[in-house]
Each structure stands twice: as structure tokens, then as C-alpha cells.
Amino acid sequence: MGPPETLAETPPSAKLVFKALEYDGSLTQAEIAEETLLPRRTVRDALSRLNDAGLVEGRVSFRDARQSVYSLTDDGERATPTAADSRR
């Protein structure tokens, strides 16, 4: 089975991680775990699925090069109708 193509095909944990990024913008894996109350391993799996689906991207943190900061891609922002509206 290949990676999910849409947000609707991802598991609930990935949807929760997506919503946290949609609401907060850019977060580290630790910040996502704290925000969502999900275990770090679950967050890591969710981020991997969302990345494979092209909805999320990670960049090296300028504050700490050992961490990545995750945010929605352009496709991720278009994945839900409220994504663009919530930033206005």
C-alpha cells in the first residue's frame, strides 16, 4: 500500500498533528507532542505520513540544528477550506 494521497486517508493521529500545525504554524516534534498530548513516536509516524502525502515539510531549526521545524506545505494549506481562512 502506498502513502496516503489526501488528508482524509490519514489516521486520526495524523489529522490531529495536521490541525496543530494548521493552527500554530511551525512546530518542532516535541512541541507537537506537547500540544496534542500524543506520544513522540506517534507524532513521528504522523509527520512521516503527512510528509509522504506532501502535506507537511520539515526544515532544520535555526535555534537548534538537532531539531526540525515542521509546517504545512502549499498543498497542506489547500487540503482544508479553513486553512487559509484561519490565518486571516
Secondary structure as the mmCIF struct_conf table of DSSP 4:
data_model
#
loop_
_struct_conf.conf_type_id
_struct_conf.id
_struct_conf.beg_label_comp_id
_struct_conf.beg_label_asym_id
_struct_conf.beg_label_seq_id
_struct_conf.end_label_comp_id
_struct_conf.end_label_asym_id
_struct_conf.end_label_seq_id
BEND BEND1 GLU A 5 THR A 6
HELX_RH_3T_P HELX_RH_3T_P1 LEU A 7 GLU A 9
BEND BEND2 THR A 10 THR A 10
HELX_RH_AL_P HELX_RH_AL_P1 PRO A 12 ASP A 24
BEND BEND3 GLY A 25 SER A 26
STRN STRN1 LEU A 27 THR A 28
HELX_RH_AL_P HELX_RH_AL_P2 GLN A 29 THR A 36
HELX_RH_AL_P HELX_RH_AL_P3 ARG A 40 ASP A 52
TURN_TY1_P TURN_TY1_P1 ALA A 53 GLY A 54
BEND BEND4 LEU A 55 LEU A 55
STRN STRN2 VAL A 56 VAL A 60
BEND BEND5 PHE A 62 ARG A 63
TURN_TY1_P TURN_TY1_P2 ALA A 65 ARG A 66
BEND BEND6 GLN A 67 GLN A 67
STRN STRN3 SER A 68 LEU A 72
HELX_RH_AL_P HELX_RH_AL_P4 ASP A 74 ARG A 78
BEND BEND7 ALA A 79 THR A 80
HELX_RH_AL_P HELX_RH_AL_P5 PRO A 81 ASP A 85
TURN_TY1_P TURN_TY1_P3 SER A 86 ARG A 87
#
